[in-house]
Every structure is written in C-alpha cells, then in structure tokens.
Amino acid sequence: MKSIHIEFSKYESVNSLWSELIEHHGFERAKNIVSQAIDLQKMNGNKNLTMPIIFSGTGGLALIPIQSLKEKTLKIKSKENQVLIFNLKKKSFQILNEAKH
C-alpha cells in the first residue's frame, strides 16, 4: 500500500467542498462517493486510527491516518461515518459527517 503524507498545516479548513463535489459529480454520484468512502473505512480502516478521504477533483478514495489531522490541531472528535474531502489545487479540506436516515 502506498503511503502519502499531507501536511494539513498548509491547507485551509473550509465548508464548501461538499457543495463543489455535488456540482462536479451530481448529487446522487456525490452521495455514492461518500457511501463508498465509508464502506472503505469499514472494510479496511480502523475506527480510531484512520478516516476516509475523498479527492474532490477525481472522486478518488483513500484512507488517511487520523493522527495527520490531529497534528494540525483540529478540534475533531473521531465519529463514525466521518469523511474528509480534500482539494489539492485549492489547498483546502472539509470534514463531512454523514447524515443518518
């Protein structure tokens, strides 16, 4: 497995990446991407150690160590069904909590 290190101190926390993901992929596809990310976490991740990440430009998925986010001193509480949306070009990210139906 390839490991990628992202220095979150160089990126800005925003609230616009979910809407951009919807604009780029459509609502149903964006919803499916988030669902696939959560499934990836359930199958291959560790609840206390990893979080799924979505690359907003491509819809690609990966798992990222939660420790990488804590180093940025983000006030995140590790919850189930959390997903990180990441935009490399805009140097921004958003933590998304999936709504339960």
Protein Blocks (a to p, Z undefined) as FASTA:
>chain_A
ZZddddfklpccdfklmmmmmmmnojklmmmmmmmmmmmmmmmmcfklgccdddfknopa
cdddfklmmmnopacdddehiacdddfklopadddddddZZ
